[in-house]
């Protein structure tokens, strides 16, 4: 079957034989993902790598191209995504997710066996895609001038990319454009509704059914939670019309994803996240229902771990979604929001590099002997974000061999550090379990089963989600011999695991003040969640917490106990001794307090006799706060001040103001430590008269 992009293939090859860069604009349905990469195999006998923004797109593209060549996936055409690779010795065309390329460059920095790299759907502007482009451009301008780079996009303005690839002072690269294969598309809007999202989806399906669906329906929802609710809400409707209602999201197994996108004679209602927004066409879809929302990559400001945040999509993404209905014939799109809402949305999404945690990127670059600030980016990351990333890596001890070992794991550097430490301490299996549970975002039940030294130990013993179990296996946990059973974990192994957790969250140390009130190492206050099982420990790590508008302090959801001695052993450079004077309110006396501090938390405190002079000044200040009438006759003081004031008006005598009175009191209090001693000295009165005060 001919596709619009086919007419452009000879010109694409001509440009790449003459030069090293190409920017291609092609709308959805043009065929760029499945036709351009195999055509590039004619350029060179070496490999062609195609970077896709999502795992599903990489798998489906590889399968489609292999089928068109009459081969099975893993022969000439293969794919590689996180924890999964289908390829063989004859594979020359590989579809990869963006992060896989940067990790490949850790062990193969020159990409010697690669002739060309294609960055597909670059308009999505993932952080890993921006990093891949910057690294490839740097490689091309240094050790691999023969490397070809192709950037393909559907909706992004291609001119800035062409200028970036050409370099400063050089003429911009030509941008090739292809027509699309978009059939007539009717777009409908929906008045604002306060009804739950799943009910709005069901109502939109009823609207479609009244006009005879005639093909599959692709429903875009923010995440798997909303998909499950919609699946339940639409079950009866599906049975009534003979529809098959299937979910499609990133954390499904490949088999489950295949079931959602496979050809089917029965009408399918595909409830999908934005994994189906771009790249491969799902055959037979002629209607789209768009919630206008997506869960986009973000990060927890507390743990730093990847998180998802529900946001309103841009106009470009909304148009991408609607266009899925017109790929193979006339289509219809129902947007579950009014037209004025669409008009107010931003034209494009903000690139991830402007809003994401840069620590994982900083670690990869450090393992390559580079850094964030020195790399030439298409859009430079914020300076503050660079500083934060570098500081966290410093606290994690990500230097030398430790940094390179951490970078081996396709995880956030915190979890990479946890795995490195757990392996060193002989609890690799438990470390894999904790990393998997945190990556999967597992939460404690509303009612804690029992008290524990760590909420993570409780999660390890609870029922895991299928996603967490899959991550555990992929991290290699299932292949590591257990050091002890979960129910009978040896105390030393438990300590080793909790120490490993501490190394991953050294900036999240907390101390209990009273009850659920906590103080963080930064000095700020926090609250412990009611269902946290760490109820006896005074010191622990706030592994996960969240800021909430209805709370004055962050809510710590996951805690893991530590021993103060561990801080002394692991972070001696962050320990300092501080001596202060404190007021013992009950005993009404001054005490010298010497504290061993970890950042702003006192991990050990001792009390001693204060310096006589400093104690006197402190005691006098407290006496003034308590009221001088307790220690002297106020009428006498006032009369004496009046006489001094009169004398000051007629001679070289300074007035006796409140500060002078307090100074005299401090002189009287020198060597004293309590109100009782000061009262006794005041009653004697001899010292004041003797000093002529």
C-alpha positions as CSV (number, residue, x, y, z in Angstrom):
1,X,0.0,0.0,0.0
2,X,1.4,3.4,-1.1
3,X,1.7,6.0,1.6
4,X,2.3,9.8,1.2
5,X,5.9,9.6,2.5
6,X,6.9,7.1,-0.2
7,X,7.2,9.9,-2.8
8,X,9.7,11.7,-0.6
9,X,12.0,8.7,0.0
10,X,14.4,9.3,-2.9
11,X,14.9,12.9,-1.9
12,X,15.5,11.8,1.7
13,X,18.2,9.4,0.6
14,X,19.7,12.0,-1.7
15,X,20.0,14.6,1.1
16,X,21.6,12.1,3.5
17,X,24.1,10.9,1.0
18,X,25.2,14.5,0.5
19,X,25.1,15.6,4.1
20,X,24.8,14.4,7.7
21,X,21.5,15.9,8.9
22,X,17.9,15.9,7.9
23,X,14.8,17.4,9.4
24,X,11.5,15.9,8.2
25,X,8.0,17.3,8.9
26,X,5.2,14.8,8.2
27,X,1.7,14.8,9.7
28,X,0.1,11.8,11.2
29,X,-0.7,9.1,8.7
30,X,2.0,10.0,6.3
31,X,4.0,6.8,7.1
32,X,7.2,8.4,8.3
33,X,7.7,5.9,11.2
34,X,7.4,2.7,9.1
35,X,8.7,3.8,5.7
36,X,11.7,6.1,6.4
37,X,13.8,3.9,8.7
38,X,13.9,0.8,6.5
39,X,14.7,3.0,3.5
40,X,17.8,4.3,5.4
41,X,19.3,0.7,5.4
42,X,20.4,1.4,1.8
43,X,22.8,4.2,3.0
44,X,25.2,1.9,4.8
45,X,25.8,-1.7,5.9
46,X,25.7,-0.6,9.5
47,X,22.8,-0.3,11.9
48,X,20.0,2.3,11.8
49,X,18.6,3.2,15.2
50,X,15.1,4.7,15.6
51,X,14.3,6.5,18.9
52,X,10.6,6.3,19.9
53,X,9.1,8.3,22.8
54,X,7.2,5.2,24.1
55,X,7.7,1.5,24.5
56,X,4.5,0.6,22.7
57,X,5.4,2.6,19.7
58,X,8.8,1.0,19.5
59,X,7.4,-2.5,19.7
60,X,4.5,-1.9,17.2
61,X,6.8,-0.1,14.7
62,X,9.3,-3.0,14.8
63,X,6.6,-5.6,14.3
64,X,4.9,-3.6,11.4
65,X,8.2,-3.1,9.5
66,X,9.2,-6.7,10.0
67,X,5.9,-7.9,8.8
68,X,6.1,-5.8,5.6
69,X,9.5,-7.3,5.0
70,X,8.1,-10.8,5.4
71,X,10.2,-11.5,8.5
72,X,9.7,-12.1,12.2
73,X,10.8,-9.4,14.7
74,X,14.4,-10.1,15.8
75,X,15.7,-10.8,12.3
76,X,16.6,-7.7,10.2
77,X,14.3,-5.6,12.4
78,X,14.2,-5.6,16.2
79,X,13.4,-3.4,19.1
80,X,14.8,-2.6,22.6
81,X,13.0,-1.0,25.5
82,X,13.7,-0.9,29.2
83,X,14.3,-4.5,30.4
84,X,13.3,-6.0,27.1
85,X,15.2,-6.7,23.8
86,X,14.1,-8.6,20.8
87,X,17.0,-8.7,18.3
88,X,19.6,-11.0,16.8
89,X,23.0,-11.1,15.1
90,X,21.4,-10.0,11.8
91,X,19.4,-7.1,13.2
92,X,20.3,-3.8,11.4
93,X,17.2,-1.7,12.1
94,X,16.4,-1.3,15.8
95,X,13.5,0.7,17.3
96,X,14.5,1.9,20.8
97,X,13.0,4.0,23.5
98,X,15.0,7.2,23.9
99,X,16.6,6.3,27.2
100,X,18.0,3.1,25.8
101,X,20.3,5.0,23.4
102,X,22.0,7.1,26.1
103,X,22.6,3.9,28.2
104,X,24.1,2.2,25.1
105,X,26.4,5.1,24.7
106,X,27.8,4.4,28.2
107,X,29.4,1.2,26.9
108,X,29.6,2.2,23.2
109,X,30.3,6.0,23.3
110,X,31.2,6.2,19.6
111,X,28.3,4.0,18.2
112,X,30.8,2.5,15.9
113,X,28.3,0.0,14.3
114,X,25.7,2.7,13.7
115,X,25.3,4.5,10.5
116,X,22.2,6.6,11.2
117,X,20.0,7.6,14.2
118,X,16.4,8.7,13.7
119,X,14.6,10.7,16.4
120,X,10.9,10.0,15.7
121,X,8.0,12.1,17.1
122,X,10.5,14.7,18.4
123,X,7.7,17.2,18.9
124,X,6.9,15.5,22.2
125,X,10.2,16.9,23.6
126,X,11.0,14.3,26.2
127,X,14.0,15.0,28.3
128,X,15.7,11.8,27.1
129,X,15.1,12.8,23.5
130,X,16.7,16.2,24.0
131,X,19.6,14.5,25.7
132,X,20.0,12.0,22.9
133,X,20.0,14.8,20.3
134,X,22.6,16.8,22.2
135,X,24.9,13.7,22.6
136,X,24.5,12.7,19.0
137,X,25.3,16.2,17.8
138,X,28.4,16.3,20.0
139,X,29.5,12.9,18.7
140,X,29.0,13.9,15.2
141,X,31.1,17.1,15.6
142,X,34.0,15.3,17.3
143,X,34.7,11.6,16.6
144,X,31.9,10.6,14.2
145,X,31.4,13.1,11.4
146,X,30.0,10.3,9.2
147,X,27.1,9.7,11.6
148,X,23.7,10.6,10.1
149,X,21.0,12.3,12.2
150,X,17.4,12.5,11.2
151,X,14.8,14.3,13.2
152,X,11.2,13.6,12.4
153,X,8.2,15.5,13.8
154,X,4.5,15.9,13.2
155,X,3.6,19.2,14.8
156,X,6.8,20.9,16.0
157,X,8.2,24.0,14.3
158,X,11.2,22.4,12.6
159,X,13.2,25.6,11.9
160,X,14.9,25.8,15.3
161,X,16.0,22.2,15.1
162,X,17.4,22.7,11.6
163,X,19.4,25.8,12.8
164,X,20.7,23.8,15.9
165,X,21.9,20.9,13.8
166,X,23.6,23.2,11.3
167,X,25.5,25.0,14.0
168,X,26.2,28.7,14.7
169,X,27.3,30.7,11.6
170,X,26.3,27.9,9.2
171,X,23.3,28.0,6.8
172,X,20.2,26.3,8.2
173,X,19.5,22.8,7.0
174,X,16.7,22.2,4.5
175,X,13.5,20.9,6.0
176,X,11.6,18.3,4.0
177,X,7.9,18.2,4.3
178,X,5.4,15.4,3.4
179,X,1.7,15.6,3.0
180,X,-0.5,13.5,5.3
181,X,-3.1,10.9,4.8
182,X,-5.9,12.6,6.8
183,X,-9.5,11.9,5.8
184,X,-12.4,14.1,6.6
185,X,-12.7,14.6,10.4
186,X,-15.7,16.0,12.3
187,X,-14.8,17.5,15.7
188,X,-17.5,18.0,18.4
189,X,-17.2,19.7,21.7
190,X,-19.0,19.0,24.9
191,X,-20.4,21.5,27.4
192,X,-18.6,21.6,30.8
193,X,-19.8,18.8,33.1
194,X,-19.3,18.1,36.8
195,X,-20.1,14.4,36.2
196,X,-17.3,11.9,36.9
197,X,-15.0,11.2,33.9
198,X,-16.2,7.7,33.4
199,X,-19.9,8.9,33.1
200,X,-18.9,11.4,30.5
201,X,-17.1,8.7,28.5
202,X,-20.2,6.5,28.6
203,X,-22.4,9.4,27.5
204,X,-20.1,10.1,24.6
205,X,-20.2,6.5,23.5
206,X,-24.0,6.6,23.6
207,X,-23.8,9.6,21.2
208,X,-21.6,7.6,18.9
209,X,-23.8,4.5,19.0
210,X,-26.8,6.5,18.0
211,X,-25.0,7.2,14.7
212,X,-23.6,3.7,14.3
213,X,-20.0,3.5,15.3
214,X,-18.9,1.5,12.3
215,X,-15.3,1.0,13.5
216,X,-13.2,1.0,16.6
217,X,-13.3,3.9,19.2
218,X,-10.2,5.2,20.8
219,X,-10.8,6.9,24.2
220,X,-8.0,9.0,25.7
221,X,-7.9,9.1,29.5
222,X,-5.3,10.4,31.9
223,X,-4.1,7.1,33.4
224,X,-4.8,3.5,34.4
225,X,-7.0,4.5,37.3
226,X,-9.4,6.4,35.1
227,X,-9.3,3.6,32.5
228,X,-10.4,1.0,35.1
229,X,-13.3,3.2,36.2
230,X,-14.3,3.8,32.7
231,X,-14.1,0.1,31.9
232,X,-16.5,-0.7,34.7
233,X,-18.8,2.2,33.7
234,X,-19.0,1.1,30.1
235,X,-19.2,-2.7,30.6
236,X,-23.0,-2.8,30.4
237,X,-23.0,-0.5,27.3
238,X,-20.5,-2.8,25.7
239,X,-22.5,-5.9,26.3
240,X,-25.6,-4.3,24.9
241,X,-23.9,-3.3,21.7
242,X,-21.6,-6.2,21.4
243,X,-18.5,-4.1,21.9
244,X,-15.2,-5.3,23.3
245,X,-14.0,-2.8,25.9
246,X,-10.2,-3.1,26.3
247,X,-7.6,-1.0,28.2
248,X,-4.3,0.2,26.8
249,X,-1.5,1.8,28.9
250,X,2.2,1.8,29.3
251,X,2.5,-0.5,32.4
252,X,0.6,-3.4,30.8
253,X,2.4,-6.5,29.7
254,X,3.3,-6.7,26.0
255,X,0.6,-9.4,25.6
256,X,-2.1,-7.1,27.1
257,X,-1.0,-4.3,24.8
258,X,-1.1,-6.6,21.8
259,X,-4.7,-7.6,22.6
260,X,-5.7,-3.9,22.6
261,X,-4.2,-3.0,19.2
262,X,-4.5,-6.3,17.3
263,X,-6.9,-6.3,14.3
264,X,-10.4,-7.5,15.3
265,X,-13.7,-7.8,13.4
266,X,-15.7,-7.0,16.6
267,X,-16.0,-3.3,17.5
268,X,-13.4,-2.4,20.1
269,X,-13.6,0.5,22.6
270,X,-9.9,1.1,23.4
271,X,-9.5,3.0,26.7
272,X,-6.0,4.4,26.3
273,X,-3.6,6.8,27.9
274,X,-1.5,9.0,25.6
275,X,0.6,6.0,24.6
276,X,-1.7,5.8,21.5
277,X,-1.4,9.5,20.7
278,X,1.4,9.3,18.1
279,X,3.5,6.9,16.0
280,X,1.8,3.8,14.8
281,X,-1.8,3.8,13.4
282,X,-4.2,1.5,15.1
283,X,-6.2,0.1,12.2
284,X,-9.9,0.4,12.1
285,X,-10.3,3.4,14.5
286,X,-12.8,5.9,13.1
287,X,-13.8,7.7,16.3
288,X,-12.0,9.4,19.2
289,X,-13.2,10.5,22.6
290,X,-10.8,12.9,24.2
291,X,-10.8,13.7,27.9
292,X,-8.4,16.6,27.2
293,X,-6.2,15.3,30.1
294,X,-3.0,13.4,30.4
295,X,-0.7,12.2,33.2
296,X,2.7,13.7,32.2
297,X,6.1,12.9,33.5
298,X,7.0,14.8,36.6
299,X,8.9,14.0,39.9
300,X,8.1,14.0,43.5
301,X,9.7,17.1,45.1
302,X,10.4,14.9,48.2
303,X,11.7,11.6,47.0
304,X,12.8,12.9,43.6
305,X,11.4,9.7,42.2
306,X,9.4,9.8,38.9
307,X,5.8,10.7,39.3
308,X,2.9,11.5,37.1
309,X,0.8,14.7,37.2
310,X,-2.6,15.2,35.6
311,X,-2.6,18.2,33.3
312,X,-4.6,19.7,30.5
313,X,-3.1,18.8,27.2
314,X,-2.0,21.4,24.6
315,X,-3.7,22.2,21.4
316,X,-1.1,20.2,19.4
317,X,-1.7,17.1,21.5
318,X,-5.5,17.5,21.2
319,X,-5.1,17.7,17.4
320,X,-2.8,14.6,17.4
321,X,-5.5,12.7,19.3
322,X,-8.3,13.8,17.1
323,X,-6.3,12.9,14.0
324,X,-6.2,9.2,15.1
325,X,-9.9,9.0,13.9
326,X,-9.1,10.0,10.4
327,X,-6.1,7.8,9.5
328,X,-7.9,5.2,7.5
329,X,-11.2,6.9,6.6
330,X,-13.6,9.6,7.5
331,X,-13.7,10.0,11.3
332,X,-15.3,11.7,14.3
333,X,-13.8,13.2,17.4
334,X,-15.7,14.1,20.6
335,X,-13.8,16.4,23.0
336,X,-15.2,16.2,26.5
337,X,-14.7,19.9,27.0
338,X,-16.1,23.1,25.4
339,X,-14.4,24.9,22.4
340,X,-13.5,27.9,24.5
341,X,-11.5,25.6,26.7
342,X,-9.6,24.4,23.7
343,X,-8.8,27.9,22.5
344,X,-7.3,28.8,25.9
345,X,-4.9,25.9,25.9
346,X,-1.2,26.4,25.0
347,X,-0.3,25.7,21.4
348,X,2.6,23.3,22.4
349,X,3.6,21.4,25.5
350,X,6.5,22.8,27.5
351,X,9.7,20.7,26.9
352,X,10.4,18.3,29.8
353,X,13.9,19.8,30.1
354,X,12.3,23.0,31.4
355,X,10.3,21.3,34.2
356,X,11.8,17.9,35.0
357,X,14.3,16.6,37.6
358,X,17.7,16.6,35.9
359,X,19.4,14.3,38.4
360,X,19.1,11.1,36.2
361,X,20.5,13.0,33.2
362,X,23.3,14.5,35.3
363,X,24.3,11.0,36.5
364,X,24.4,9.6,33.0
365,X,26.6,12.5,31.8
366,X,28.8,12.2,34.8
367,X,29.4,8.5,34.0
368,X,30.4,9.7,30.5
369,X,32.8,12.3,32.0
370,X,30.5,15.2,31.0
371,X,28.2,17.5,32.8
372,X,24.9,19.3,32.3
373,X,26.2,22.8,31.9
374,X,28.8,22.0,29.3
375,X,26.5,20.2,26.9
376,X,25.2,22.2,23.9
377,X,21.4,21.8,24.3
378,X,18.6,22.6,21.9
379,X,17.0,24.4,24.8
380,X,19.3,24.9,27.8
381,X,18.0,23.6,31.2
382,X,17.4,26.1,34.0
383,X,20.5,26.9,36.0
384,X,18.8,26.3,39.3
385,X,17.7,22.8,38.2
386,X,21.3,22.0,37.2
387,X,22.6,23.1,40.7
388,X,19.9,20.9,42.4
389,X,20.8,17.9,40.4
390,X,24.6,18.3,41.1
391,X,24.0,18.8,44.8
392,X,21.8,15.6,45.1
393,X,24.5,13.6,43.3
394,X,27.1,14.9,45.7
395,X,24.9,13.9,48.7
396,X,24.4,10.4,47.1
397,X,28.1,9.9,46.8
398,X,27.8,9.5,43.1
399,X,31.5,9.7,42.2
400,X,33.9,7.5,40.4
401,X,33.0,3.8,40.3
402,X,29.9,4.3,42.4
403,X,28.5,6.8,39.8
404,X,29.2,4.4,37.0
405,X,27.6,1.5,38.9
406,X,24.5,3.6,39.7
407,X,24.2,4.6,36.0
408,X,23.9,0.9,35.0
409,X,20.4,0.8,36.4
410,X,17.5,2.3,34.4
411,X,16.2,3.9,37.6
412,X,16.3,7.2,39.3
413,X,19.8,7.8,40.9
414,X,18.3,7.4,44.4
415,X,17.2,3.9,43.6
416,X,20.4,3.1,41.7
417,X,22.3,4.2,44.9
418,X,20.1,2.0,47.0
419,X,20.8,-1.1,44.8
420,X,24.5,-0.4,44.8
421,X,24.6,-0.2,48.6
422,X,22.3,-3.2,49.0
423,X,24.5,-5.4,46.9
424,X,27.6,-4.3,48.8
425,X,25.9,-5.1,52.1
426,X,24.7,-8.5,51.0
427,X,20.9,-7.7,50.7
428,X,20.6,-7.4,46.9
429,X,17.3,-9.2,46.8
430,X,15.7,-7.0,49.4
431,X,17.2,-3.9,47.7
432,X,15.6,-5.0,44.4
433,X,12.3,-5.4,46.1
434,X,12.4,-1.9,47.7
435,X,13.5,-0.3,44.4
436,X,10.6,-2.1,42.5
437,X,8.0,-1.0,45.1
438,X,9.1,2.6,45.1
439,X,9.3,2.7,41.3
440,X,5.8,1.3,41.1
441,X,4.5,3.9,43.5
442,X,3.1,1.4,46.0
443,X,1.2,2.8,49.0
444,X,0.5,1.5,52.5
445,X,-3.1,0.4,53.3
446,X,-5.3,2.9,55.1
447,X,-5.0,0.9,58.3
448,X,-1.5,-0.3,59.2
449,X,-1.2,-4.0,60.0
450,X,1.4,-3.6,62.7
451,X,4.3,-1.4,63.9
452,X,7.5,-1.7,62.0
453,X,11.0,-0.3,61.7
454,X,10.2,0.7,58.1
455,X,7.0,1.1,56.0
456,X,9.0,-0.4,53.2
457,X,9.3,-3.7,55.1
458,X,5.6,-3.7,55.4
459,X,5.1,-3.1,51.7
460,X,7.5,-6.0,51.0
461,X,5.3,-8.3,53.0
462,X,2.0,-7.1,51.4
463,X,0.5,-8.1,48.1
464,X,2.4,-6.5,45.2
465,X,0.9,-5.0,42.1
466,X,1.6,-6.9,38.8
467,X,3.8,-3.9,37.7
468,X,5.9,-4.0,40.9
469,X,6.4,-7.8,40.6
470,X,7.4,-7.4,36.9
471,X,9.9,-4.6,37.9
472,X,11.4,-6.9,40.6
473,X,12.0,-9.6,38.1
474,X,13.5,-7.2,35.5
475,X,15.9,-5.8,38.1
476,X,17.1,-9.3,38.7
477,X,15.6,-9.7,42.2
478,X,14.1,-13.1,41.3
479,X,17.5,-14.4,40.4
480,X,19.3,-13.4,43.6
481,X,19.3,-15.8,46.5
482,X,17.3,-14.5,49.4
483,X,19.4,-13.9,52.6
484,X,16.4,-14.5,54.8
485,X,12.6,-15.0,54.5
486,X,10.4,-11.9,54.7
487,X,8.8,-13.2,57.9
488,X,12.0,-14.1,59.6
489,X,14.5,-11.5,58.3
490,X,17.7,-11.5,60.3
491,X,18.3,-8.4,62.3
492,X,21.7,-7.7,60.7
493,X,20.1,-8.1,57.2
494,X,17.3,-5.7,58.2
495,X,19.9,-3.2,59.4
496,X,21.8,-3.6,56.1
497,X,18.6,-2.8,54.1
498,X,17.7,0.2,56.2
499,X,21.2,1.5,55.9
500,X,20.9,1.1,52.1
501,X,17.7,3.1,52.1
502,X,19.4,5.8,54.1
503,X,22.2,6.2,51.5
504,X,19.4,6.8,48.9
505,X,17.7,9.5,50.9
506,X,20.4,11.3,52.9
507,X,18.7,14.7,52.5
508,X,15.4,13.4,53.9
509,X,16.5,12.5,57.5
510,X,13.8,13.4,60.1
511,X,13.5,13.4,63.9
512,X,10.3,13.0,65.9
513,X,9.4,16.0,68.0
514,X,6.2,14.8,69.6
515,X,3.7,12.3,68.4
516,X,3.3,12.7,64.6
517,X,5.1,16.1,64.6
518,X,8.5,15.8,62.9
519,X,11.5,18.0,62.1
520,X,13.3,17.5,58.8
521,X,17.0,17.9,58.4
522,X,16.4,21.1,56.5
523,X,14.9,22.5,59.7
524,X,11.3,22.6,58.5
525,X,8.4,20.9,60.2
526,X,6.5,17.8,58.8
527,X,3.7,15.5,59.9
528,X,3.7,11.7,59.8
529,X,0.8,10.0,58.1
530,X,-1.6,8.2,60.4
531,X,-1.1,4.9,58.6
532,X,2.7,4.9,58.8
533,X,3.9,1.9,60.7
534,X,7.1,3.6,62.0
535,X,5.7,4.6,65.4
536,X,8.6,3.9,67.8
537,X,11.6,5.3,66.1
538,X,12.8,8.8,66.9
539,X,15.1,9.1,63.8
540,X,14.1,8.0,60.3
541,X,14.1,8.8,56.6
542,X,11.1,10.5,55.1
543,X,11.1,8.4,51.9
544,X,8.0,9.8,50.4
545,X,6.0,12.9,51.4
546,X,3.7,15.3,49.8
547,X,2.9,19.0,50.1
548,X,-0.8,19.6,50.4
549,X,-2.6,22.9,50.3
550,X,-4.8,22.0,53.2
551,X,-1.8,21.3,55.5
552,X,0.8,23.7,56.9
553,X,3.5,21.0,56.9
554,X,4.4,18.2,54.4
555,X,2.8,14.8,55.1
556,X,5.3,11.9,55.3
557,X,3.6,8.9,53.8
558,X,6.5,6.4,53.8
559,X,9.2,6.4,56.6
560,X,12.1,4.1,57.3
561,X,13.9,4.1,60.7
562,X,17.6,4.8,61.2
563,X,20.0,4.8,64.1
564,X,21.8,8.1,64.9
565,X,25.2,6.3,64.8
566,X,24.6,5.5,61.1
567,X,24.7,9.3,60.4
568,X,28.0,9.6,62.1
569,X,29.4,6.6,60.2
570,X,28.1,7.5,56.7
571,X,28.1,11.3,56.7
572,X,30.8,12.6,59.0
573,X,31.3,15.7,56.9
574,X,27.7,16.8,57.7
575,X,28.1,16.5,61.4
576,X,29.0,19.6,63.5
577,X,29.0,20.6,67.2
578,X,26.9,23.6,68.3
579,X,27.0,25.1,71.8
580,X,24.1,27.4,72.9
581,X,22.4,28.7,76.0
582,X,18.9,27.5,76.7
583,X,16.3,28.6,79.2
584,X,14.9,25.8,81.4
585,X,11.4,27.2,81.9
586,X,10.5,24.7,84.6
587,X,13.6,25.3,86.7
588,X,13.8,29.0,85.7
589,X,17.6,28.7,85.0
590,X,20.1,29.1,82.2
591,X,21.7,25.9,80.9
592,X,24.6,25.4,78.4
593,X,23.6,22.9,75.7
594,X,26.1,21.3,73.4
595,X,24.5,19.5,70.4
596,X,25.8,17.2,67.8
597,X,24.0,18.3,64.7
598,X,23.2,16.6,61.4
599,X,22.3,19.5,59.2
600,X,19.5,21.2,61.4
601,X,18.7,18.1,63.5
602,X,20.3,17.4,66.9
603,X,21.3,13.8,67.1
604,X,22.9,14.0,70.5
605,X,22.6,16.6,73.3
606,X,24.4,17.2,76.6
607,X,23.9,19.9,79.2
608,X,26.6,21.6,81.3
609,X,27.4,24.7,83.4
610,X,27.3,27.9,81.3
611,X,29.9,30.6,81.0
612,X,29.4,33.0,83.9
613,X,29.4,36.3,81.9
614,X,27.2,34.9,79.0
615,X,24.8,33.3,81.5
616,X,24.4,36.6,83.3
617,X,23.5,38.5,80.2
618,X,21.0,35.7,79.2
619,X,19.5,35.6,82.8
620,X,19.1,39.4,82.8
621,X,17.3,39.4,79.5
622,X,14.9,36.7,80.8
623,X,14.4,38.8,84.0
624,X,13.3,41.8,81.9
625,X,10.9,39.5,80.0
626,X,9.5,38.2,83.3
627,X,9.2,41.7,84.7
628,X,11.7,43.7,86.9
629,X,9.2,44.0,89.7
630,X,10.0,40.4,90.7
631,X,13.6,41.4,91.4
632,X,13.6,45.1,92.4
633,X,11.3,47.9,93.6
634,X,10.0,49.5,90.4
635,X,9.2,52.8,92.2
636,X,12.8,53.1,93.4
637,X,14.1,52.4,89.8
638,X,11.7,55.0,88.3
639,X,12.7,57.6,90.9
640,X,16.3,56.9,90.4
641,X,15.9,57.2,86.5
642,X,14.1,60.6,87.1
643,X,17.0,61.9,89.1
644,X,19.5,60.8,86.5
645,X,17.4,62.4,83.8
646,X,17.4,65.7,85.6
647,X,21.2,65.5,86.1
648,X,21.7,64.7,82.4
649,X,19.8,68.0,81.5
650,X,22.3,70.0,83.6
651,X,25.6,68.3,83.2
652,X,27.7,65.6,81.4
653,X,25.6,62.6,82.7
654,X,24.1,60.0,80.4
655,X,20.4,59.2,80.8
656,X,19.6,55.8,82.4
657,X,17.3,54.2,79.8
658,X,15.9,50.7,79.7
659,X,19.0,49.3,78.1
660,X,21.2,50.7,80.9
661,X,18.9,49.2,83.5
662,X,19.2,45.8,81.8
663,X,23.0,46.1,81.6
664,X,23.1,46.8,85.3
665,X,20.9,43.8,85.9
666,X,23.3,41.7,83.8
667,X,26.2,42.9,85.9
668,X,24.4,41.9,89.0
669,X,23.6,38.5,87.4
670,X,27.2,37.7,86.5
671,X,28.0,34.3,87.9
672,X,24.3,33.6,88.5
673,X,22.3,31.0,86.6
674,X,18.7,31.1,87.9
675,X,15.9,33.4,89.0
676,X,16.2,32.1,92.5
677,X,19.9,33.2,92.7
678,X,19.0,36.6,91.1
679,X,16.2,37.1,93.6
680,X,18.5,36.3,96.5
681,X,21.1,38.8,95.2
682,X,18.5,41.5,94.6
683,X,17.2,41.1,98.2
684,X,20.7,41.6,99.5
685,X,21.0,44.8,97.5
686,X,24.6,45.2,98.6
687,X,26.1,44.7,95.2
688,X,24.0,47.3,93.5
689,X,24.9,50.0,96.1
690,X,28.5,48.9,96.2
691,X,28.7,49.5,92.4
692,X,27.0,52.9,92.8
693,X,24.1,52.0,90.6
